[in-house]
């Protein structure tokens, strides 16, 4: 593995460019995008290494929104509905602010 197993999510090199588009400039970093009822995009930063061998694979995903996603998926399953199906729960989500590059961490 050639990247750290965990990083501070606030220090990830994820920012908005001059055109207002999200740019991810760091290995292992990613972004989940959620379309809201307000017709705006909401983002959740994510970091996680992928580790694969010939016999197994492991994905670690760190996110401010991770526990909320787990809890809402569990609640859906307990009710007998598929998680992330249209009309399922959206409350409790934790979104990250994506800053312009000039204000993003160095």
N, C-alpha and C positions, 0 to 999 in steps of 0.2 A: 504494500500500500504506500503510495507516494504523496498522499495528502493527509492532513491531520484528521483524526477521528471525530473531532468536534471543534467548533469555532463559535465565537460570539456573533450572534445573528445581526446585531446592530453594526458590526464592522464589515459585513460582507460588501463586496464591490458590486452593488446593484443600485442603479440610479436612472434618472430620466435624462434623455439627451435633449438637445435644443428643439427637436420636433415634438417633444412630449412622449416619446416612445421609451419603454422600459428596456434597459441594457443590462445584461448580466456579464460581468467581466472576471469571474472567478471560478476556477475548477471546483466542482462539488456543490456549487450554489445553484439555486433554482427559485422559481416563483410559482405559486399557485394563484390563479386569477379567478375571481368570482364576479359574475354579473349581478348587480343589485337591482332591486325594484326601482331605484332612483335613476336607472339607466347609466350608472357610473360603474367603473371597474374598481374592485377592491382587491388588494394583494396581500399575500402571506409569504414572507421570505422563508426559504427552506435551505438547509445545508445537510449534506449526507454523502459519505463515501459509498461506493459500490465495490464489494469485494467478491470476486469469483475465483473458484478453483475448478478443476475438472469434475469434482464431485458435489460441490455445493455453492451456494451464493448467499450473500448477506447484504441487505440494504439497511443502512441506518439513516433515519431522516429526523433532523432536529428542526423544530418550528415553534413559534409562539402559539400557533393554532393547533398543534398536535393533539393535546389532550381534549380540546373542544371537539375536534373531528372524531376522535375515538369515542367520546361520550355520546355524541349525537348518533354515530353509527350503531353503538350498542343499544341505545334507546329505540332506534328504528327496528333493529333485529328482535328486541323483546316484544315489540308490537306486531311482529310478523311481516314487516314490509322491508323491501330492499333498500339498503342505504343509498343515499344520493339520488333517489328517484324524485322526479318532479313533484313538488308539493311537500317535500319533507322539511325537516327543521333547518332553520338558518340562524336562529338566535344563538348567542353564546360564542360566535366566531370572533377570533382575534385577528385584526388586520394590521399590517405594517404600513407606515408612511414611506413612500418612495420619494427621495429628495432629488432635485436637479444635481447634475454632476458637480457643480461649483460648491454645493453644500454637503455632498456625500463624503463618507470617511475616506481618508487617503490610503 
